[in-house]
């Protein structure tokens, strides 16, 4: 029998119970809004409070995004991360959370746009020198994801500490963030070590599907796939250009930071995404594309908001405002090479049949790997 009399009642515990306001530091949190138009207890620009709260909320969510990104990078940096087990599942789960956070941040623009241009002009002049451009956490997110400085629109905007730029301390934080191994680099390495192009997996493959121009069975698969891809193109497609890019991306120079081998692995995963072992890898690739999409939406929503609030005037941070934001929308993509692989897919019904041993390995029932 259990001695229930010896059990401690949780309500009589000597431990001080947690309290909602203390745990969340609500008093401190609500004391962090200090509108510049608040003079002698009167808020002269009513919407300045909204402006501050929305942007402080952005920063809180940026902190969570960085928390998730660093955790994902820690997993992918392991030399033997389980591609179909808890490791990859955690990475995909956290990246999908980042996607949902970005969706939320994009919806926040709807709230901010309840402020009219005249409402903004009530306090805009007091913001001269400050702008969202100076969000150190946002720059850390871009750097951690893998957006290189030289690949940004107008990189000269980012590398200064004069008015409208970063404080020396924040500048140092961003420079250090750019030195770390990025999510993009880790994904490239992960794709490059995919084992399913090893020759042993392709023993017994029906070589009548190939043209016999090479002694490497894996390359015979790609030779056949190239022909199938060419046959899938319509008369309206620019065949010469697409076939040239196919050869360049997957067999010569690669694209961006991705080697030809990594891009072939990404294409292979997308083509055979229905195989059980590729479900998580495909989810990872698809989620990276979604993150880029949501970041693009974030930039576009801010471009539209700036057009609505200040037209074509110079931004408070000294940038060209609308022109600068339009440039970031067009250029500041991180995983565009992965998205570009989609160009080279063919219909499921035309996919080459995989060799039996590889087919079994991808369905978890191979006795030997």
C-alpha positions as CSV (number, residue, x, y, z in Angstrom):
1,X,0.0,0.0,0.0
2,X,1.1,3.6,-0.6
3,X,1.6,5.9,2.3
4,X,-0.5,8.8,1.0
5,X,-0.1,10.6,4.3
6,X,3.6,11.1,3.5
7,X,2.9,12.7,0.1
8,X,3.2,16.5,0.1
9,X,0.2,18.4,-0.9
10,X,1.2,20.8,-3.7
11,X,-0.8,23.6,-2.2
12,X,1.0,23.3,1.1
13,X,4.5,23.3,-0.4
14,X,7.1,25.5,1.1
15,X,8.3,26.4,-2.4
16,X,7.2,29.9,-3.5
17,X,4.6,29.4,-6.2
18,X,5.2,30.9,-9.6
19,X,3.2,34.0,-10.5
20,X,2.1,35.0,-14.0
21,X,3.2,38.6,-13.9
22,X,6.6,37.8,-12.2
23,X,7.4,34.9,-14.5
24,X,6.8,37.0,-17.6
25,X,8.2,40.2,-16.1
26,X,5.0,41.9,-17.2
27,X,5.8,45.1,-15.3
28,X,9.2,45.5,-17.0
29,X,7.7,44.6,-20.4
30,X,4.9,47.1,-20.2
31,X,7.4,49.8,-19.0
32,X,9.5,49.5,-22.1
33,X,7.2,51.7,-24.3
34,X,8.5,55.2,-24.2
35,X,6.9,57.3,-27.0
36,X,8.9,60.5,-27.8
37,X,5.7,62.4,-28.2
38,X,4.7,61.6,-24.6
39,X,5.1,65.0,-22.9
40,X,4.0,65.7,-19.3
41,X,1.9,62.6,-19.3
42,X,0.1,63.4,-22.6
43,X,0.6,61.3,-25.7
44,X,0.6,63.9,-28.5
45,X,0.9,61.3,-31.3
46,X,-1.7,58.7,-30.5
47,X,-0.3,56.1,-33.0
48,X,3.2,56.2,-31.8
49,X,2.3,53.7,-29.1
50,X,1.1,51.3,-31.8
51,X,4.2,51.9,-33.8
52,X,6.5,51.0,-30.9
53,X,4.5,48.0,-29.7
54,X,4.4,46.4,-33.2
55,X,8.1,46.9,-33.7
56,X,9.0,45.6,-30.2
57,X,6.9,42.6,-31.0
58,X,8.9,42.0,-34.2
59,X,12.1,42.0,-32.1
60,X,10.6,39.4,-29.7
61,X,9.7,37.1,-32.6
62,X,13.1,37.7,-34.2
63,X,14.7,36.5,-30.9
64,X,12.6,33.3,-31.2
65,X,13.5,32.8,-34.8
66,X,17.2,33.0,-33.9
67,X,16.7,30.6,-31.1
68,X,15.2,28.1,-33.5
69,X,17.8,28.7,-36.2
70,X,20.7,28.1,-33.8
71,X,19.1,24.9,-32.6
72,X,18.7,23.7,-36.2
73,X,22.3,24.5,-37.0
74,X,23.5,22.6,-34.0
75,X,21.8,19.5,-35.2
76,X,23.0,19.8,-38.8
77,X,26.5,20.4,-37.7
78,X,26.7,16.9,-36.2
79,X,28.8,14.7,-38.4
80,X,26.2,11.9,-38.4
81,X,22.8,13.5,-38.0
82,X,20.1,10.9,-38.5
83,X,18.5,11.8,-41.8
84,X,15.3,9.9,-41.1
85,X,15.1,9.9,-37.3
86,X,14.6,12.3,-34.4
87,X,17.4,14.7,-35.6
88,X,15.9,15.6,-38.9
89,X,12.4,15.6,-37.5
90,X,13.4,18.2,-35.0
91,X,15.0,20.4,-37.7
92,X,12.0,20.2,-39.9
93,X,9.6,20.9,-37.0
94,X,11.6,24.0,-35.9
95,X,11.9,25.3,-39.5
96,X,8.2,24.9,-40.0
97,X,7.7,26.9,-36.7
98,X,9.8,29.7,-38.3
99,X,7.6,29.7,-41.3
100,X,4.5,30.1,-39.1
101,X,6.2,33.0,-37.2
102,X,6.9,34.8,-40.5
103,X,3.3,34.4,-41.4
104,X,2.4,36.0,-38.1
105,X,4.8,38.8,-38.7
106,X,3.4,39.5,-42.1
107,X,-0.1,39.7,-40.7
108,X,1.2,42.3,-38.2
109,X,1.6,44.7,-41.1
110,X,-2.2,44.7,-41.3
111,X,-2.4,46.1,-37.8
112,X,0.4,48.7,-38.5
113,X,-1.5,49.8,-41.7
114,X,-4.5,50.9,-39.6
115,X,-2.2,53.9,-39.0
116,X,-2.8,56.5,-41.7
117,X,0.0,58.6,-43.3
118,X,-1.1,61.7,-41.3
119,X,-1.0,59.7,-38.1
120,X,2.5,58.7,-38.9
121,X,3.6,62.3,-39.7
122,X,2.6,63.2,-36.2
123,X,5.8,61.6,-34.9
124,X,7.9,60.7,-38.0
125,X,10.3,63.7,-37.7
126,X,11.4,62.5,-34.2
127,X,12.6,59.2,-35.8
128,X,15.2,60.8,-38.0
129,X,18.3,58.5,-38.0
130,X,16.4,55.5,-36.8
131,X,14.7,52.8,-39.0
132,X,13.9,49.2,-39.2
133,X,17.0,48.8,-41.3
134,X,19.0,48.9,-38.0
135,X,17.4,45.8,-36.6
136,X,20.5,43.9,-35.5
137,X,18.5,40.7,-34.9
138,X,17.0,40.8,-38.4
139,X,20.5,41.1,-39.9
140,X,21.6,38.2,-37.7
141,X,18.7,36.1,-39.0
142,X,19.7,36.9,-42.6
143,X,23.3,36.0,-41.9
144,X,22.5,32.8,-40.1
145,X,20.2,31.7,-42.9
146,X,23.0,32.3,-45.4
147,X,22.4,35.7,-47.1
148,X,25.9,36.8,-48.0
149,X,26.8,40.5,-47.8
150,X,28.0,40.6,-51.4
151,X,24.7,39.0,-52.6
152,X,22.5,41.7,-51.0
153,X,21.0,44.6,-52.8
154,X,23.2,47.7,-52.2
155,X,25.6,46.1,-49.7
156,X,27.2,49.5,-49.1
157,X,24.1,50.4,-47.1
158,X,25.0,47.7,-44.5
159,X,28.7,48.4,-43.9
160,X,28.8,51.7,-42.1
161,X,28.3,53.2,-38.6
162,X,27.4,56.8,-39.7
163,X,23.9,58.2,-39.2
164,X,21.3,55.7,-40.4
165,X,23.7,52.8,-40.0
166,X,24.5,50.6,-37.0
167,X,26.1,51.5,-33.7
168,X,29.6,50.2,-33.4
169,X,28.5,47.5,-30.9
170,X,25.7,46.3,-33.2
171,X,28.0,46.4,-36.2
172,X,30.4,44.1,-34.4
173,X,27.5,41.6,-33.6
174,X,26.5,41.5,-37.3
175,X,30.1,41.0,-38.5
176,X,30.5,38.1,-36.1
177,X,27.2,36.6,-37.2
178,X,28.5,36.6,-40.8
179,X,31.5,34.5,-39.8
180,X,29.5,31.6,-38.4
181,X,28.6,28.5,-40.4
182,X,25.2,29.3,-42.0
183,X,22.2,27.1,-42.4
184,X,22.6,27.3,-46.2
185,X,26.2,25.9,-45.9
186,X,25.0,23.1,-43.6
187,X,22.2,22.1,-45.9
188,X,24.7,22.1,-48.8
189,X,27.0,19.7,-46.9
190,X,24.0,17.6,-45.8
191,X,22.9,17.2,-49.5
192,X,26.4,16.4,-50.6
193,X,26.7,13.4,-48.3
194,X,23.5,11.7,-49.5
195,X,24.5,8.0,-49.9
196,X,22.1,6.9,-52.6
197,X,24.4,7.5,-55.6
198,X,26.9,4.9,-54.4
199,X,27.5,2.3,-57.1
200,X,26.4,-0.6,-54.9
201,X,22.8,0.7,-54.9
202,X,22.7,0.6,-58.7
203,X,23.8,-3.0,-59.4
204,X,21.3,-4.7,-61.6
205,X,19.7,-1.5,-62.9
206,X,18.3,-1.9,-66.4
207,X,21.0,-0.4,-68.4
208,X,18.9,-0.5,-71.6
209,X,17.5,2.8,-70.2
210,X,20.9,4.4,-70.6
211,X,23.0,5.3,-73.6
212,X,26.1,3.5,-72.5
213,X,28.4,6.5,-73.0
214,X,29.8,6.3,-69.4
215,X,31.0,3.5,-67.1
216,X,29.5,5.1,-64.0
217,X,26.0,3.6,-63.4
218,X,24.9,6.7,-61.4
219,X,25.7,8.9,-64.3
220,X,23.8,6.6,-66.6
221,X,20.7,7.4,-64.5
222,X,21.3,11.1,-65.1
223,X,22.0,10.6,-68.8
224,X,18.6,9.0,-69.1
225,X,17.0,11.6,-66.9
226,X,18.4,14.4,-69.1
227,X,16.7,12.8,-72.1
228,X,13.4,12.5,-70.2
229,X,13.6,16.1,-69.1
230,X,14.3,17.3,-72.7
231,X,11.2,15.2,-73.8
232,X,9.1,16.9,-71.2
233,X,9.7,20.4,-72.5
234,X,7.0,22.0,-74.6
235,X,7.5,24.0,-77.8
236,X,7.0,27.1,-75.8
237,X,9.9,26.4,-73.5
238,X,13.3,27.8,-74.3
239,X,14.8,24.3,-74.7
240,X,18.4,25.3,-75.5
241,X,18.6,27.6,-72.5
242,X,17.0,25.1,-70.1
243,X,19.1,22.2,-71.2
244,X,22.2,24.4,-71.0
245,X,21.3,25.3,-67.4
246,X,20.6,21.7,-66.6
247,X,24.1,20.7,-67.7
248,X,25.7,23.6,-65.9
249,X,23.9,23.3,-62.6
250,X,24.0,19.5,-62.2
251,X,27.2,18.5,-63.8
252,X,29.6,21.4,-64.2
253,X,29.7,24.4,-61.9
254,X,26.6,24.0,-59.7
255,X,24.8,27.2,-58.7
256,X,25.4,29.7,-55.9
257,X,26.9,27.9,-52.9
258,X,25.6,24.6,-54.1
259,X,27.9,22.0,-55.8
260,X,26.6,19.9,-58.7
261,X,26.5,16.9,-56.4
262,X,24.3,18.7,-53.8
263,X,21.9,20.0,-56.5
264,X,21.6,16.5,-58.0
265,X,20.8,15.2,-54.5
266,X,18.1,17.9,-54.1
267,X,16.6,17.0,-57.5
268,X,16.6,13.3,-56.6
269,X,14.9,14.0,-53.3
270,X,12.2,16.1,-55.0
271,X,11.7,13.5,-57.8
272,X,11.3,10.6,-55.4
273,X,9.7,12.5,-52.5
274,X,7.1,9.8,-52.1
275,X,9.6,7.2,-51.0
276,X,9.4,6.9,-47.2
277,X,13.0,7.8,-46.5
278,X,12.8,11.0,-48.5
279,X,9.7,12.4,-46.8
280,X,11.7,14.3,-44.1
281,X,14.4,15.5,-46.5
282,X,11.8,16.7,-48.9
283,X,10.0,18.5,-46.1
284,X,13.3,20.2,-45.1
285,X,13.9,21.4,-48.7
286,X,10.3,22.6,-49.1
287,X,10.4,24.4,-45.8
288,X,13.5,26.3,-46.7
289,X,11.7,27.5,-49.9
290,X,8.8,28.5,-47.7
291,X,11.1,30.5,-45.4
292,X,12.4,32.4,-48.5
293,X,8.9,33.0,-49.7
294,X,7.7,34.4,-46.3
295,X,10.8,36.6,-46.1
296,X,10.0,37.9,-49.6
297,X,6.5,38.5,-48.5
298,X,7.8,40.3,-45.4
299,X,9.9,42.6,-47.5
300,X,7.1,43.2,-50.0
301,X,4.6,44.1,-47.3
302,X,7.0,46.7,-45.9
303,X,7.6,48.1,-49.4
304,X,3.8,48.5,-49.8
305,X,3.5,50.0,-46.4
306,X,6.3,52.6,-47.0
307,X,4.7,53.5,-50.4
308,X,1.4,54.1,-48.5
309,X,2.9,56.0,-45.6
310,X,5.6,58.2,-47.2
311,X,5.3,57.8,-50.9
312,X,8.8,58.2,-52.5
313,X,10.3,60.3,-49.7
314,X,13.7,59.3,-48.2
315,X,13.5,56.8,-45.3
316,X,14.1,57.9,-41.8
317,X,17.4,56.0,-41.7
318,X,18.6,57.8,-44.8
319,X,18.0,55.1,-47.4
320,X,16.2,55.7,-50.6
321,X,13.1,54.3,-49.0
322,X,10.8,52.7,-51.6
323,X,13.7,52.1,-54.1
324,X,15.9,50.4,-51.5
325,X,13.0,48.1,-50.4
326,X,12.1,47.2,-53.9
327,X,15.7,46.2,-54.5
328,X,15.7,43.9,-51.4
329,X,12.4,42.3,-52.6
330,X,14.0,41.5,-56.0
331,X,17.4,40.3,-54.8
332,X,17.7,39.2,-51.2
333,X,16.7,35.6,-51.6
334,X,18.7,32.9,-49.8
335,X,17.6,29.5,-51.0
336,X,16.8,30.4,-54.6
337,X,19.1,27.6,-55.9
338,X,17.0,25.0,-54.1
339,X,13.8,26.6,-55.5
340,X,15.5,26.6,-59.0
341,X,15.7,22.8,-58.9
342,X,11.9,22.8,-59.4
343,X,12.5,23.9,-63.0
344,X,14.0,20.5,-63.8
345,X,11.3,18.2,-62.5
346,X,9.4,15.8,-64.8
347,X,6.0,14.1,-64.4
348,X,5.9,11.2,-61.8
349,X,4.6,8.8,-64.5
350,X,7.8,9.3,-66.5
351,X,10.3,8.8,-63.7
352,X,12.9,6.0,-64.2
353,X,12.3,3.0,-62.1
354,X,14.8,2.7,-59.3
355,X,17.0,-0.4,-58.9
356,X,15.5,-2.9,-56.5
357,X,18.1,-2.6,-53.8
358,X,17.8,1.2,-53.7
359,X,14.0,1.0,-53.8
360,X,14.1,-1.3,-50.8
361,X,16.6,0.9,-48.9
362,X,14.3,3.9,-49.4
363,X,11.4,1.9,-47.9
364,X,13.1,0.8,-44.7
365,X,13.1,-2.9,-45.6
366,X,16.6,-3.4,-46.9
367,X,18.5,-6.0,-44.9
368,X,21.9,-4.5,-46.0
369,X,22.8,-0.9,-46.4
